[in-house]
Every structure is written in structure tokens, then in C-alpha cells.
């Protein structure tokens, strides 16, 4: 049986009132319609195929999943669905395909000036990202979010992250890239509350690299900003 998606009430309200929500993004109806719940169940089937299907099937799903999320889900639903998938990432081709979906959805959010909402959800979910094991998977998942927010999913920095290599040298290289992405992302965040929440969220891992370097650099940036 095919997966037919329906436009739920909360998604319609979000789309119809988008022009009126520039000063209050993401704060629409909080309840879900029957269509919303059914759509979420269907899209989770597609997410599972990214990890459990064969490589060709996973590749095909990744090509259409971003469009489905953009067309049938409101902003909060898109962000939470993607972040929840990132914190339960699986090895292999699933990682690259999931990243492709994240970049496509975040690109649309950035175009609609809604990317700040991603920053807020990201720091709220930070503990979940830090709980991803092993650590290099946590670093990878957070890097996907930061690259997607900056809208640079196709650049050379990302190509250095996308292959799943376990050699110690490659892991160290990815940690250095993560530090750089974190600093650039932190500098781009305009909301001081988000900045402070990010640093607060890293308190539990502030003695562990690469988080230790991230906390040190970002704390300096925040201090300089507050001194102005």
C-alpha cells in the first residue's frame, strides 16, 4: 500500500498564516490533527527505510523525503522530526542520506527566515545529542545541524565529514572540523539566550575534547560580545 500524505489542519494554518508570523515564528497551534498524526506515522516509515532498506532504496527515499517534510509538515514538526532522527543515527549509508534530507529542509527554513527556530530547538535537544554513542557519532550529528543551519551542506568542509571512517586520525580531523563549525555557528547566533543555553548544555562534557575547546572558544566570544 502506498503512503498517501494529507495536509493536516496545523500545517494548513502554519502555511496560511506564515506571512503574519514573522515576529512569532513556530508558535502556532500546538495540538495535532488526525491527519498530522497519520502523516508522522507514515514519514517515520520512510525514515526507517533510510537505515533498514537496501542502499538503492535508501538513496531514493532520501531524494524525496525532504520535499515531503517541506510540503506536509509545519515548521516545528519538520525540525523535531529531523532532530529526533539525528540522535538515533545508524552507521553506514543512512548517515549521508539523512544529512541530505536535513540540508534540504534547513535550506527551505533559511530561505523563509525561520532558521533561528532551529537554533532554539537545537540547544533544547543538546543533551540528547551529547548522549549519542560513540562520541564521534555525537560530533557527526551536531555537525550536520550546524552545517545545515549555515547552509553550507555542499562545501569542502562537509565532504571531510561525510564518510564513516574510524581511524583515530580521521576522528581527530572531524573533531577539529566540529570545533570550527561550532565557533562559526556560535558567532552567527544573534540570540544571547541561545548562546548561553548552548554553553550551559556543554557543562557536563566541558573537560572532554572536542567540547572542551568549543566551550573555551565560545565563552571568549560571549565575553567579548557582552563587553561591547
N, C-alpha and C positions, 0 to 999 in steps of 0.2 A: 504494500500500500504506500502511495506517495505521501510526502509530507506537505500538506497544504497549510500555508500560514494565513491567518486572518488579522486584520487591523483591529487591535483592541481599543477600548474606549480611552484608556490612559494615553495610548500612543497617539490617537487622533487629537486629543486635547493638547498634547505636547506639541504636535506639528502645527495645529491650527493657531495656537497662541504663541508660537515661537517669537514672533516679532514683538510681542508685548512682554516678554520675559527677560529682556536684556539685562535688567538690574536685579533679577531674581532667578537666575538660571538653575534648572534642576529641581525647583521647588514647585511641582505641580501636584496632581493627585497622587497620593501615596498608596491608595488601595489598588488592587489588581482586578481587572475584569476576568470573566471566564476565558475570553479569547487570549488575554495576556498569559494566563497560567498555561493554557494549552500550547501557546507559541513557545514558551520557555521550555516545556517538556520536549517539544519537537526539536528545538535548537540544541538541546543537550544531547539528543541522539546524534546530531551532526558533529558536535564537539567530540563525542566518543569515537566517531569514525576517524577523526584525526589521529587518534592514538591506537585504535584497535583494528582499523581497516587495513587493507593492503596499501602499499606505497602509492600506487596509481590512484586508488580511491581517495586516499587522504589528500593527495595533491589536488584532485578535482574539487573536493569539498572545500579546501582552503581558498579556492578561487571564487567561490560563490558565497561563502559564509559571511564575509564582511558586508556584502551587499544586502543580504537577508537581515543582518543586525541593524544596518542603517535604515532599511525600509520599514521594518515591522516592530521595532523596539524604540522606546523613548530613551532619552539621554542617560538617565540613571540606570535603566535596565541594561543598556549596552555596556556601560562602564563596569557595573558589578558582575555581569556575566563573564566579561573578559578577565577581570582581576581574579575572580574565583577560579578560573581555569588555569591562570598562570601559577597560582600557588599549589596546584596539584599536577604540575608538568611531569611528563614521562620522557624517557630517553628516546633518542633516535630522531627520525624524520618528523615526529609530532612537534618537536620544539620549533623547527623552522617554519612549519606550516601554521602553527598557532601565532607565531610572530607576524607572519604575513597578514593574518586576519586583524591583529591588533593595530598594525600600521595603517591598514585601510580605514578602519573605524576611527582611529585617532586623527587621521588626515581630515576626515569629514568634520569632526568636532573642532579641529583647529580652524578650518575654513569658516565654521559658524560661530567662531569666537566663544566656544564652550570648553576650551581645553583647561581653564582654571578649575573646573569642576573635577577633572581627572586628578589634578594635584591634590585636591581635598580628599577624594576617595583613596588615593594612593597612601597618604600619610595615615589615614584612618585604618588602612589594612596593613600597615607596615609590619606589625607583629606577626601576621600570617606569612608575609614574605620571608621574614627572618627565621621562621620555623621550618622553612623548606630545607630538606636534607637531600644530599650533602650540601655543604656551603657553596660550592661552585654553581649548583642549580639555583640557589637563592640569589647569588650575584647575577646569574644569567637572567632570571625572571625580572629582577629590578632594573636591569639594564634595558630590557625590552620596553618597559614602561617609559623610562627616561628618553630612550631614542624615539619612541613613538610620540611622546609629548613635544619633543623638539622638532619633529617632522623630518628626521634625517635617516629614515629606515633603509635607504639605499646607498648610504655612503660607505667609504672605505673602513671607517671605524666599525660599522656593523658587520661587515664581511669578516672581520677578525674575530667576531664573537659567535657567528652562526654555526660553525662546525663543532660537533661534540667531541672534543679531544681531551683525554685525561692526563696527558703528560704534565708533569709538575711545571715545566717551563711554560706550557700553554695556559695552564690555570693561573699562573702568576701574571702572565700577559693580560689575561682577561680581567684580573683584579685591578691592574693598573688602568685599563680602559674604563672599568667601573668607577674608579676614583675620579677620573677625568670627566666622565659623564655626570657623576653626582655633583661635582663642583659647578659644571656648566648649567645643569638643571637648577641647582640651588640659586645661582646668580640670576636665573631667568624668572624665578618665582617672585611675584610682587607682593603677595600676601604674607606679612610678617608672622601671622599666626600659623600658617602652613610651614614656614621655615622653622619656627620654634618646635612645632609638633614633630617635624622630621628629626631634629636633633634629640628631642626627648625620647622618641621611639628607638633611637640607636643607643640609648644609655646602657642597655643590657649587653651590648656587644662592642662597646667602645674600646675595649682592650684587645680586640681581635682584628687583625688585618683581613680585608682592606678597610673595614669600617672605622678602625682607629684613625687612619689617615683622612678618611672622609669627615669624621667628626671634627678633627683638628682644623682642616681647611675651611669647612663650612662655619665653624664657630668664629674663625677670624673674619670671614666675610660678614657675618651677622654683627659682630662687634664694630667693624668699620662702618657698617650701614647705620647702626644706632648712634655712632659718634658724630654723624653728619648733622 
